[in-house]
Amino acid sequence: MTRLGIERLNELGDRENNEDAIYPALGQEVHHYQRLFLVCDGVGGQEKGEVASVLLSQAFSEYVEANSHEASLHKALCHAEEQMVQTMQQRPETQGMATTLTALYFDAAHRSAQVAWVGDSRAYHIRDGRILFKTKDHSEVQSLIDMGEITSEEAMMHPKRNIITRAINGKVSAQMDHQLIANISVGDYFLLCTDGLMETLHEPEFPEIFKAERGAEAIRQLLLDKALGHTKDNFSMYLIQVKQMSEATDASEEAEVATEVQLRARQKAHPYFSKGSS
């Protein structure tokens, strides 16, 4: 069983509405042996971005939790896209909605984790302040970096820095990138975050911020303090510290997880999402 220290944010920022969504959502209990984490950012400028992000996170997590024996993140995305299509057909006001997705799934049996993403919400694997892995943004500025036309520093202030090249919209099947992380150690951090947090969090600061002795709760507060009043965007994250990696499974804990999954499946967390529409 993987035991985790878990901290999260899902903040409005300087916006009138919150187009970010996370899973497990605020208000939902999150266990130290939780396996799936998501962050989604409804695409700005599109209709009902807040609907897209919540719907996607609910449909994606519902599929993964119900099919944990295979944990196919690709199949989960296909299921979520089907839900988006049905919602747009039944509720015309949601036409044009879209969202990013970044997912992290722990596989305790193999002491590994899967990362999958569409868009520019990021995932980092961090050890002793060093970035061992980070997702590559699907964005205009990342394309310019890859072509050598701008530097990473120039990208932070580029006028096209908020334009993404991939999103999940239910109209065209999204291409999701994957990464298997097999070298997990106790003490490692995983950070999943929307671009609003990255406006105030810069990679050269990671060695100082993610000190092993600081702890996940203190890091969460530090990131919150850095972002509040300094970003105009919504900002959300999951910060996960690996406390234990073991192949052993506690039957009582698995039963508790199953009960929690069933409860979440019955929840109607958003007026535009209904399992009955499937």
LOKE-569322 format. One line per field, with one value per residue (C-alpha): residue number from 1; residue in three letters; x, y, z. Coordinates in steps of 0.5 Angstrom, whole numbers. Layout:
residues N
bafi = NUM	...
pavex = ALA	...
x = X	...
y = Y	...
z = Z	...
END
This chain:
residues 278
bafi = 1	2	3	4	5	6	7	8	9	10	11	12	13	14	15	16	17	18	19	20	21	22	23	24	25	26	27	28	29	30	31	32	33	34	35	36	37	38	39	40	41	42	43	44	45	46	47	48	49	50	51	52	53	54	55	56	57	58	59	60	61	62	63	64	65	66	67	68	69	70	71	72	73	74	75	76	77	78	79	80	81	82	83	84	85	86	87	88	89	90	91	92	93	94	95	96	97	98	99	100	101	102	103	104	105	106	107	108	109	110	111	112	113	114	115	116	117	118	119	120	121	122	123	124	125	126	127	128	129	130	131	132	133	134	135	136	137	138	139	140	141	142	143	144	145	146	147	148	149	150	151	152	153	154	155	156	157	158	159	160	161	162	163	164	165	166	167	168	169	170	171	172	173	174	175	176	177	178	179	180	181	182	183	184	185	186	187	188	189	190	191	192	193	194	195	196	197	198	199	200	201	202	203	204	205	206	207	208	209	210	211	212	213	214	215	216	217	218	219	220	221	222	223	224	225	226	227	228	229	230	231	232	233	234	235	236	237	238	239	240	241	242	243	244	245	246	247	248	249	250	251	252	253	254	255	256	257	258	259	260	261	262	263	264	265	266	267	268	269	270	271	272	273	274	275	276	277	278
pavex = MET	THR	ARG	LEU	GLY	ILE	GLU	ARG	LEU	ASN	GLU	LEU	GLY	ASP	ARG	GLU	ASN	ASN	GLU	ASP	ALA	ILE	TYR	PRO	ALA	LEU	GLY	GLN	GLU	VAL	HIS	HIS	TYR	GLN	ARG	LEU	PHE	LEU	VAL	CYS	ASP	GLY	VAL	GLY	GLY	GLN	GLU	LYS	GLY	GLU	VAL	ALA	SER	VAL	LEU	LEU	SER	GLN	ALA	PHE	SER	GLU	TYR	VAL	GLU	ALA	ASN	SER	HIS	GLU	ALA	SER	LEU	HIS	LYS	ALA	LEU	CYS	HIS	ALA	GLU	GLU	GLN	MET	VAL	GLN	THR	MET	GLN	GLN	ARG	PRO	GLU	THR	GLN	GLY	MET	ALA	THR	THR	LEU	THR	ALA	LEU	TYR	PHE	ASP	ALA	ALA	HIS	ARG	SER	ALA	GLN	VAL	ALA	TRP	VAL	GLY	ASP	SER	ARG	ALA	TYR	HIS	ILE	ARG	ASP	GLY	ARG	ILE	LEU	PHE	LYS	THR	LYS	ASP	HIS	SER	GLU	VAL	GLN	SER	LEU	ILE	ASP	MET	GLY	GLU	ILE	THR	SER	GLU	GLU	ALA	MET	MET	HIS	PRO	LYS	ARG	ASN	ILE	ILE	THR	ARG	ALA	ILE	ASN	GLY	LYS	VAL	SER	ALA	GLN	MET	ASP	HIS	GLN	LEU	ILE	ALA	ASN	ILE	SER	VAL	GLY	ASP	TYR	PHE	LEU	LEU	CYS	THR	ASP	GLY	LEU	MET	GLU	THR	LEU	HIS	GLU	PRO	GLU	PHE	PRO	GLU	ILE	PHE	LYS	ALA	GLU	ARG	GLY	ALA	GLU	ALA	ILE	ARG	GLN	LEU	LEU	LEU	ASP	LYS	ALA	LEU	GLY	HIS	THR	LYS	ASP	ASN	PHE	SER	MET	TYR	LEU	ILE	GLN	VAL	LYS	GLN	MET	SER	GLU	ALA	THR	ASP	ALA	SER	GLU	GLU	ALA	GLU	VAL	ALA	THR	GLU	VAL	GLN	LEU	ARG	ALA	ARG	GLN	LYS	ALA	HIS	PRO	TYR	PHE	SER	LYS	GLY	SER	SER
x = 0	3	2	2	2	-3	-4	-8	-11	-17	-17	-21	-15	-17	-23	-30	-31	-27	-25	-20	-22	-18	-20	-21	-25	-25	-30	-28	-24	-18	-14	-7	-7	-11	-8	-11	-10	-12	-12	-16	-16	-22	-20	-21	-25	-29	-36	-37	-30	-32	-37	-31	-26	-31	-34	-28	-25	-31	-32	-25	-24	-30	-28	-21	-24	-29	-23	-17	-15	-13	-12	-12	-12	-13	-19	-21	-20	-25	-30	-30	-30	-36	-39	-37	-41	-47	-47	-46	-52	-57	-54	-53	-50	-44	-42	-35	-33	-26	-21	-14	-12	-6	-7	-2	-4	0	1	4	5	10	13	11	7	3	3	-1	-3	-7	-5	-1	-3	4	6	13	17	22	27	31	29	31	26	27	21	17	11	12	7	2	3	5	11	13	13	18	22	23	25	30	26	26	29	25	26	23	17	15	13	11	5	3	4	-3	-5	-5	-4	-8	-14	-20	-27	-31	-30	-24	-20	-15	-8	-5	2	4	10	12	16	19	24	20	23	20	21	19	14	10	7	1	-1	-5	-2	-4	1	6	6	9	13	19	23	30	26	25	31	29	22	22	27	26	26	20	14	8	4	9	10	3	3	9	6	-1	3	7	0	-5	-5	0	-4	-10	-12	-15	-9	-10	-5	-4	2	4	9	11	11	11	12	10	7	3	-5	-9	-16	-20	-17	-18	-26	-26	-23	-29	-34	-31	-31	-39	-40	-37	-40	-47	-45	-48	-42	-44	-51	-48	-46	-50	-48	-55	-54	-49
y = 0	7	12	19	26	30	38	41	48	50	58	63	68	75	72	72	64	58	54	50	43	38	31	29	36	40	38	30	26	25	19	18	11	15	13	18	25	30	38	41	48	50	54	61	65	59	58	54	52	51	46	42	42	39	34	32	31	27	23	21	19	15	11	10	8	3	0	0	-7	-4	3	5	13	13	9	14	20	16	15	23	25	21	24	31	30	27	34	38	35	35	42	47	52	48	48	50	48	45	44	41	35	33	26	22	15	11	3	1	-7	-4	2	6	12	14	21	23	30	34	42	46	44	41	35	35	29	32	29	34	40	37	36	29	29	35	35	38	44	43	51	56	58	51	50	56	54	47	51	55	62	64	62	59	65	69	65	67	74	72	75	68	64	63	60	52	47	41	41	36	39	33	34	32	26	29	26	25	24	19	18	12	14	8	11	13	14	15	23	24	30	30	37	37	45	49	55	60	57	57	65	66	59	59	53	56	56	49	47	52	51	43	42	35	38	43	38	38	43	48	48	49	55	58	57	60	66	67	66	70	77	76	72	74	67	61	57	50	44	37	37	29	27	19	17	9	5	-3	-8	-10	-9	-8	-11	-6	0	-3	-4	3	6	2	5	12	11	9	15	20	16	18	25	31	36	40	42	40	33	27	20	19	22	16
z = 0	-2	4	2	5	2	1	-4	-6	-11	-11	-14	-15	-18	-22	-21	-22	-22	-28	-24	-22	-18	-16	-10	-10	-4	1	-1	4	1	4	5	1	-5	-12	-17	-17	-22	-24	-29	-32	-36	-42	-41	-47	-48	-46	-39	-38	-31	-33	-37	-32	-27	-31	-34	-27	-25	-31	-31	-24	-24	-29	-26	-19	-22	-26	-22	-24	-30	-29	-36	-36	-44	-43	-38	-42	-48	-43	-40	-48	-49	-43	-45	-52	-49	-44	-50	-54	-48	-46	-52	-47	-46	-53	-54	-47	-46	-41	-39	-35	-31	-28	-23	-21	-16	-17	-11	-13	-18	-14	-19	-22	-28	-31	-36	-39	-44	-44	-40	-33	-30	-26	-23	-19	-14	-10	-5	-9	-15	-21	-23	-28	-31	-36	-43	-44	-50	-51	-57	-52	-51	-59	-60	-54	-58	-65	-61	-62	-55	-48	-42	-39	-45	-45	-38	-41	-48	-50	-53	-46	-45	-51	-51	-57	-54	-50	-48	-52	-54	-61	-63	-59	-55	-55	-48	-47	-42	-37	-33	-26	-24	-19	-13	-6	0	1	-6	-8	-13	-15	-20	-21	-26	-30	-25	-19	-24	-25	-18	-17	-21	-22	-20	-13	-12	-8	-3	-3	-3	3	6	13	11	10	6	10	10	3	2	6	2	-4	-2	1	-6	-10	-6	-9	-14	-20	-24	-25	-21	-18	-16	-14	-11	-7	-5	-1	-1	6	5	-1	0	-4	2	2	8	6	11	8	1	3	6	-1	-4	0	-1	-9	-9	-5	-9	-15	-12	-11	-16	-15	-21	-24	-31	-30	-29	-29	-31	-38	-40
END
